[in-house]
Amino acid sequence: PPVVATEPPVVVTEPPTNEPPDYFVEEFENGLGNYFYFVPYGNEDYADVRAEDGLLKFNITSKELYYYLMYDPYTYGDVRLDVEVVNQGVNDNEVSLICRYDETLGWYEFSVTSGGLWTIYYYDNVINKDYSIIADGGSTNVKMGRDTNSYTVICQGRELSLYINGTLTKKVEHKDLSRGLVGIGVSSFDA
């Protein structure tokens, strides 16, 4: 019988990349292993933050506690963050969306209180080592009390945009940060 020599199949593999996916949806079904947190104000012992039933749940049982959760696998330049927030009825809290977080340089933070006030901050970790307000105001689009709100932030080039329940609330320009992590924060005030 004839002998047939064959070459092993050629397998072309793409080198692994650390590029972030263009789009992803976090369903919080696999825990919080891709996240790290920090608490700049308050005692973290009074915060119970967990992924449960496909949701990210914050239970804060202390006044003046600010809890931030950052998505660690990738850094992003231009990014859009959408979040749906269910308030359990306390009208004394704040939800923050963060883009371009860099531990050395700072971050942009879009905060909306349950009472309808909003602020776009730049946390400067180089010179001021503190928050500075880029823009702030109030919105009648926030559903107060026990209700659900949708917040969207877009960091694109120098433009920073905040949407509350689908309505553009504010668009501003800022030039200091171009890339970083994304995250979410929840803060308590007097309740």
C-alpha positions as semicolon CSV with decimal commas, in nm:
position;residue;x (nm);y (nm);z (nm)
1;P;0,000;0,000;0,000
2;P;0,121;0,352;-0,074
3;V;0,249;0,561;0,214
4;V;0,089;0,903;0,234
5;A;0,267;1,166;0,436
6;T;0,055;1,447;0,563
7;E;0,148;1,765;0,737
8;P;-0,017;1,835;1,069
9;P;-0,293;2,092;1,033
10;V;-0,180;2,449;1,062
11;V;-0,356;2,626;1,347
12;V;-0,346;3,002;1,332
13;T;-0,395;3,159;1,669
14;E;-0,436;3,523;1,742
15;P;-0,202;3,650;2,010
16;P;-0,386;3,727;2,332
17;T;-0,475;4,089;2,364
18;N;-0,550;4,315;2,656
19;E;-0,780;4,530;2,447
20;P;-1,118;4,593;2,608
21;P;-1,425;4,457;2,435
22;D;-1,611;4,721;2,237
23;Y;-1,934;4,644;2,423
24;F;-2,024;4,440;2,724
25;V;-2,311;4,410;2,965
26;E;-2,239;4,332;3,327
27;E;-2,515;4,112;3,466
28;F;-2,337;4,053;3,801
29;E;-2,389;3,678;3,771
30;N;-2,025;3,584;3,836
31;G;-1,953;3,776;4,154
32;L;-1,729;4,078;4,190
33;G;-1,393;3,920;4,102
34;N;-1,331;4,178;3,827
35;Y;-1,379;4,469;4,067
36;F;-1,194;4,647;4,343
37;Y;-1,343;4,897;4,583
38;F;-1,241;5,197;4,786
39;V;-1,419;5,396;5,055
40;P;-1,291;5,756;5,074
41;Y;-1,544;5,858;5,344
42;G;-1,705;5,656;5,619
43;N;-1,656;5,314;5,770
44;E;-1,668;5,034;5,514
45;D;-1,789;4,794;5,785
46;Y;-2,133;4,954;5,739
47;A;-2,148;4,872;5,367
48;D;-2,270;4,541;5,234
49;V;-2,205;4,537;4,859
50;R;-2,263;4,216;4,669
51;A;-2,364;4,065;4,338
52;E;-2,686;3,874;4,392
53;D;-2,965;3,751;4,165
54;G;-2,809;3,926;3,864
55;L;-2,798;4,261;4,043
56;L;-2,537;4,471;4,216
57;K;-2,677;4,547;4,561
58;F;-2,560;4,822;4,793
59;N;-2,684;4,817;5,152
60;I;-2,536;5,110;5,341
61;T;-2,630;5,133;5,708
62;S;-2,432;5,439;5,810
63;K;-2,445;5,810;5,743
64;E;-2,180;5,977;5,527
65;L;-2,041;5,659;5,367
66;Y;-1,911;5,673;5,007
67;Y;-1,846;5,335;4,842
68;Y;-1,689;5,304;4,494
69;L;-1,662;4,985;4,290
70;M;-1,422;4,992;3,993
71;Y;-1,412;4,749;3,697
72;D;-1,049;4,638;3,687
73;P;-0,977;4,429;3,373
74;Y;-0,959;4,709;3,115
75;T;-0,897;5,079;3,074
76;Y;-1,114;5,279;2,837
77;G;-1,079;5,608;2,651
78;D;-1,410;5,686;2,488
79;V;-1,680;5,506;2,681
80;R;-2,053;5,500;2,748
81;L;-2,191;5,373;3,078
82;D;-2,559;5,295;3,129
83;V;-2,699;5,197;3,466
84;E;-3,047;5,130;3,596
85;V;-3,085;5,219;3,963
86;V;-3,365;5,106;4,193
87;N;-3,401;5,328;4,499
88;Q;-3,554;5,152;4,797
89;G;-3,727;5,467;4,915
90;V;-3,465;5,667;5,105
91;N;-3,432;6,010;4,943
92;D;-3,090;6,086;5,085
93;N;-2,835;5,910;4,867
94;E;-2,626;5,956;4,557
95;V;-2,529;5,734;4,267
96;S;-2,203;5,806;4,085
97;L;-2,075;5,681;3,751
98;I;-1,703;5,708;3,693
99;C;-1,496;5,715;3,377
100;R;-1,123;5,749;3,309
101;Y;-1,023;5,652;3,664
102;D;-0,645;5,659;3,699
103;E;-0,513;5,606;4,051
104;T;-0,228;5,849;3,986
105;L;-0,410;6,121;3,789
106;G;-0,772;6,117;3,909
107;W;-1,111;6,055;3,747
108;Y;-1,436;6,204;3,616
109;E;-1,743;6,143;3,831
110;F;-2,108;6,201;3,740
111;S;-2,324;6,204;4,053
112;V;-2,702;6,215;4,081
113;T;-2,878;6,242;4,415
114;S;-3,211;6,077;4,486
115;G;-3,349;6,429;4,536
116;G;-3,268;6,539;4,178
117;L;-2,938;6,726;4,216
118;W;-2,652;6,631;3,985
119;T;-2,282;6,717;3,966
120;I;-2,001;6,644;3,721
121;Y;-1,672;6,632;3,910
122;Y;-1,307;6,607;3,823
123;Y;-1,110;6,443;4,101
124;D;-0,759;6,584;4,057
125;N;-0,514;6,349;4,225
126;V;-0,206;6,543;4,107
127;I;-0,234;6,905;4,219
128;N;-0,545;6,961;4,432
129;K;-0,590;6,602;4,556
130;D;-0,958;6,682;4,583
131;Y;-1,280;6,720;4,386
132;S;-1,349;7,019;4,166
133;I;-1,691;7,082;4,018
134;I;-1,706;7,099;3,640
135;A;-2,085;7,151;3,629
136;D;-2,386;7,105;3,857
137;G;-2,758;7,164;3,871
138;G;-3,093;7,005;3,936
139;S;-3,318;6,783;3,727
140;T;-3,690;6,720;3,738
141;N;-3,625;6,400;3,540
142;V;-3,513;6,210;3,853
143;K;-3,792;5,987;3,986
144;M;-3,786;6,032;4,363
145;G;-3,878;5,785;4,633
146;R;-3,919;5,415;4,571
147;D;-3,863;5,415;4,195
148;T;-3,622;5,326;3,913
149;N;-3,395;5,569;3,729
150;S;-3,165;5,524;3,431
151;Y;-2,841;5,720;3,414
152;T;-2,603;5,737;3,118
153;V;-2,263;5,900;3,096
154;I;-2,055;5,938;2,783
155;C;-1,687;6,030;2,794
156;Q;-1,585;6,092;2,434
157;G;-1,274;6,289;2,352
158;R;-1,298;6,606;2,559
159;E;-1,677;6,588;2,588
160;L;-1,845;6,462;2,905
161;S;-2,222;6,405;2,885
162;L;-2,478;6,313;3,150
163;Y;-2,823;6,176;3,067
164;I;-3,097;6,123;3,326
165;N;-3,380;5,890;3,220
166;G;-3,292;5,938;2,854
167;T;-3,273;6,318;2,862
168;L;-2,944;6,498;2,803
169;T;-2,887;6,687;3,125
170;K;-2,545;6,844;3,060
171;K;-2,259;6,826;2,811
172;V;-1,927;6,986;2,904
173;E;-1,566;6,978;2,789
174;H;-1,262;6,886;2,994
175;K;-0,915;6,796;2,874
176;D;-0,715;6,652;3,162
177;L;-0,797;6,277;3,145
178;S;-0,805;6,060;2,834
179;R;-0,810;5,698;2,956
180;G;-0,885;5,491;3,264
181;L;-1,112;5,248;3,444
182;V;-1,489;5,270;3,475
183;G;-1,695;5,224;3,787
184;I;-1,996;5,299;4,000
185;G;-2,039;5,444;4,347
186;V;-2,318;5,481;4,599
187;S;-2,307;5,731;4,883
188;S;-2,522;5,793;5,188
189;F;-2,568;6,134;5,342
190;D;-2,778;6,194;5,654
191;A;-2,973;5,868;5,630
